[in-house]
Amino acid sequence: MTEMTGVVLAGGKSSRMGKNKALLRMNGSETVIESVIQSMAAVTSRIIISANDTQVYEDLGHGIVSDLFPMMGPLSGLHAALTVAKTPWVIVSACDLPFVSERIFKYLKEMIEKQATGKKEPAYQGFIPLVDGRIQPLVAAYHISALPSLEKSLAESKLRMTDWLKELRICYIPEEQIRSEAGVDPGREFFNMNNPVDYKQALENDQDNNELDR
């Protein structure tokens, strides 16, 4: 079994939402970040929260790391987490995904164990879902060997995620493959909340799903 670190990226300002997205509650009692952490816990040996406002997340009981390159977006948050991770692989999730599930994290781990372990230089340095024609680099897995190129990009203020990924060996996982092999609905799994309209839609979808489960 491959040990992996879970990383929750919670360093954004939530400016479009008007309040901290990670601490929004769905129709149940959990906050969104608590739900993400619970889904990650089954496949990771340790969870790190990458955040600059560290006091907000102290009660969650996980390690918190702040950006070493402040104000540089998600690349900086991922960099900070990779610098303290003690495992070869990290599984990453943004903090604003109300429906991301344990199954997608398990699937990422399965992909790593099938295709990238047992070698000093893995065949791939990252596994990234491809959904609705767009990459999902904030629900993905990265190898520690990606750290030098990431640090170089930040030092040169090159902050586009797609530019950095061109420097790596990435396995992009098609939506159809995720649906058939992981058994999840990618549209729901990768739904993220950026503003109050998204939050309202998430609450409605969550309520509808709960009623179907009764």
C-alpha positions as CSV (number, residue, x, y, z in Angstrom):
1,M,0.0,0.0,0.0
2,T,1.2,3.5,-0.9
3,E,1.1,6.1,1.9
4,M,-0.2,9.4,0.7
5,T,-0.8,12.8,2.2
6,G,-4.1,14.6,1.7
7,V,-3.9,18.3,0.9
8,V,-6.9,20.7,1.2
9,L,-6.3,24.0,-0.5
10,A,-8.0,26.7,1.6
11,G,-5.9,29.8,1.0
12,G,-8.3,31.7,-1.3
13,K,-10.0,34.9,-0.3
14,S,-13.5,33.8,-1.3
15,S,-14.1,37.4,-2.6
16,R,-16.9,36.4,-5.0
17,M,-18.7,34.4,-2.3
18,G,-18.4,37.2,0.3
19,K,-17.6,34.8,3.1
20,N,-15.3,31.9,3.6
21,K,-16.4,29.1,1.2
22,A,-14.7,26.4,3.2
23,L,-16.9,27.1,6.2
24,L,-20.2,27.1,4.4
25,R,-22.6,24.5,5.6
26,M,-24.7,22.2,3.5
27,N,-28.1,20.9,4.5
28,G,-26.4,18.6,7.0
29,S,-24.3,19.9,9.9
30,E,-20.8,19.6,8.3
31,T,-19.0,22.5,6.7
32,V,-17.7,21.9,3.2
33,I,-14.1,21.6,4.3
34,E,-15.1,19.0,6.9
35,S,-16.8,17.0,4.2
36,V,-13.7,17.2,2.0
37,I,-11.5,16.1,4.8
38,Q,-13.8,13.2,5.7
39,S,-13.7,12.0,2.1
40,M,-9.9,12.2,2.0
41,A,-9.3,10.5,5.3
42,A,-9.9,6.9,4.0
43,V,-7.0,7.0,1.5
44,T,-4.4,9.3,3.2
45,S,-2.2,8.8,6.2
46,R,-2.1,12.5,7.0
47,I,-4.1,15.6,6.0
48,I,-2.6,19.1,5.6
49,I,-4.7,22.2,5.3
50,S,-2.9,24.8,3.1
51,A,-4.2,28.1,4.4
52,N,-2.9,31.6,5.2
53,D,-5.5,32.3,7.9
54,T,-4.3,29.5,10.2
55,Q,-6.5,30.3,13.2
56,V,-9.7,29.7,11.2
57,Y,-9.0,25.9,10.9
58,E,-7.2,25.1,14.1
59,D,-10.3,23.3,15.6
60,L,-10.2,20.8,12.7
61,G,-7.3,19.0,14.2
62,H,-5.0,18.8,11.2
63,G,-1.7,20.4,10.3
64,I,-1.9,23.8,8.7
65,V,0.8,25.3,6.4
66,S,1.0,28.8,5.1
67,D,2.3,30.0,1.7
68,L,6.0,30.5,1.3
69,F,5.2,32.6,-1.8
70,P,2.3,34.7,-0.5
71,M,-0.5,36.1,-2.8
72,M,0.4,33.7,-5.6
73,G,-2.8,31.6,-5.8
74,P,-3.3,27.8,-5.7
75,L,0.2,27.0,-7.0
76,S,1.6,28.6,-3.9
77,G,-0.7,26.6,-1.7
78,L,0.3,23.4,-3.3
79,H,3.9,24.3,-3.1
80,A,3.6,25.0,0.7
81,A,2.0,21.6,1.2
82,L,4.5,19.7,-0.9
83,T,7.4,21.2,1.1
84,V,6.1,19.6,4.3
85,A,4.6,16.3,2.9
86,K,6.5,13.2,4.1
87,T,5.1,10.9,1.5
88,P,6.1,10.5,-2.2
89,W,2.5,11.4,-3.3
90,V,-0.1,13.9,-2.3
91,I,-3.8,13.9,-3.2
92,V,-5.1,17.4,-3.5
93,S,-8.6,18.9,-3.2
94,A,-9.9,22.5,-3.3
95,C,-12.0,23.4,-0.2
96,D,-15.1,24.5,-2.1
97,L,-16.3,21.1,-3.5
98,P,-19.4,20.1,-1.6
99,F,-19.9,16.8,-3.4
100,V,-16.4,15.5,-3.8
101,S,-16.4,11.9,-2.5
102,E,-14.2,9.2,-1.0
103,R,-14.6,7.3,-4.3
104,I,-12.7,9.8,-6.4
105,F,-9.8,9.9,-4.0
106,K,-9.7,6.1,-3.9
107,Y,-9.6,6.1,-7.7
108,L,-6.7,8.5,-7.8
109,K,-4.8,6.3,-5.4
110,E,-5.6,3.2,-7.5
111,M,-4.3,4.9,-10.6
112,I,-1.0,5.7,-8.8
113,E,-0.6,2.2,-7.5
114,K,-1.2,0.7,-11.0
115,Q,0.9,3.1,-13.0
116,A,3.4,5.0,-11.0
117,T,4.8,3.3,-7.9
118,G,7.8,1.1,-7.3
119,K,10.2,3.3,-9.3
120,K,12.6,6.1,-8.3
121,E,11.3,8.1,-11.2
122,P,7.6,7.4,-11.6
123,A,6.1,7.2,-15.1
124,Y,3.9,10.1,-14.2
125,Q,4.3,13.0,-11.8
126,G,0.6,13.8,-11.7
127,F,-2.9,12.3,-12.3
128,I,-5.5,14.9,-13.2
129,P,-9.1,14.4,-14.2
130,L,-10.4,15.9,-17.4
131,V,-14.1,16.8,-17.1
132,D,-16.3,18.6,-19.6
133,G,-13.2,19.4,-21.7
134,R,-11.4,21.1,-18.8
135,I,-8.6,19.8,-16.6
136,Q,-9.3,19.6,-12.8
137,P,-5.8,20.2,-11.3
138,L,-7.3,21.0,-7.9
139,V,-8.7,17.5,-7.5
140,A,-5.7,15.5,-8.4
141,A,-2.5,13.7,-7.3
142,Y,1.0,14.9,-7.5
143,H,4.4,13.3,-6.9
144,I,7.0,15.1,-4.7
145,S,9.4,15.2,-7.8
146,A,7.1,18.0,-9.1
147,L,8.3,20.4,-6.3
148,P,11.4,21.8,-8.0
149,S,9.6,22.9,-11.2
150,L,6.8,24.3,-9.0
151,E,9.2,26.3,-7.0
152,K,10.9,27.6,-10.1
153,S,7.5,28.7,-11.6
154,L,6.7,30.6,-8.4
155,A,10.1,32.2,-8.1
156,E,9.7,33.5,-11.7
157,S,6.1,34.6,-11.0
158,K,4.7,32.2,-13.6
159,L,1.4,31.4,-12.0
160,R,-0.7,29.8,-14.7
161,M,-1.4,26.2,-13.7
162,T,-1.4,25.0,-17.3
163,D,2.0,26.4,-17.9
164,W,3.5,24.6,-14.9
165,L,1.8,21.3,-15.9
166,K,3.5,21.4,-19.3
167,E,6.8,20.8,-17.4
168,L,5.5,17.6,-15.8
169,R,4.7,14.1,-16.9
170,I,0.9,14.1,-16.4
171,C,-1.7,11.4,-16.9
172,Y,-5.0,13.1,-17.8
173,I,-8.0,10.9,-16.9
174,P,-10.9,11.2,-19.3
175,E,-14.4,11.9,-17.9
176,E,-15.8,8.7,-19.4
177,Q,-13.1,6.7,-17.7
178,I,-13.8,8.3,-14.3
179,R,-17.5,7.6,-14.7
180,S,-17.1,4.0,-15.6
181,E,-14.2,3.0,-13.4
182,A,-14.7,5.2,-10.3
183,G,-18.5,4.9,-10.5
184,V,-19.1,8.6,-9.9
185,D,-20.9,11.4,-11.7
186,P,-18.1,13.8,-12.7
187,G,-20.5,16.7,-13.1
188,R,-21.5,16.4,-9.4
189,E,-18.1,15.3,-8.1
190,F,-16.3,18.4,-9.4
191,F,-19.0,21.0,-8.8
192,N,-17.3,23.9,-7.1
193,M,-18.8,27.0,-5.4
194,N,-17.5,30.4,-6.4
195,N,-20.4,32.7,-5.5
196,P,-23.8,32.8,-3.7
197,V,-25.6,31.5,-6.8
198,D,-23.4,28.4,-6.8
199,Y,-24.0,27.9,-3.1
200,K,-27.8,28.1,-3.5
201,Q,-27.6,25.6,-6.4
202,A,-25.5,23.3,-4.2
203,L,-28.0,23.4,-1.4
204,E,-30.8,22.6,-3.8
205,N,-28.9,19.7,-5.3
206,D,-28.0,18.4,-1.9
207,Q,-31.6,18.5,-0.8
208,D,-32.8,16.7,-3.9
209,N,-30.2,14.0,-3.4
210,N,-31.1,13.5,0.3
211,E,-34.8,13.1,-0.7
212,L,-33.9,10.5,-3.3
213,D,-31.9,8.6,-0.7
214,R,-34.9,8.3,1.7
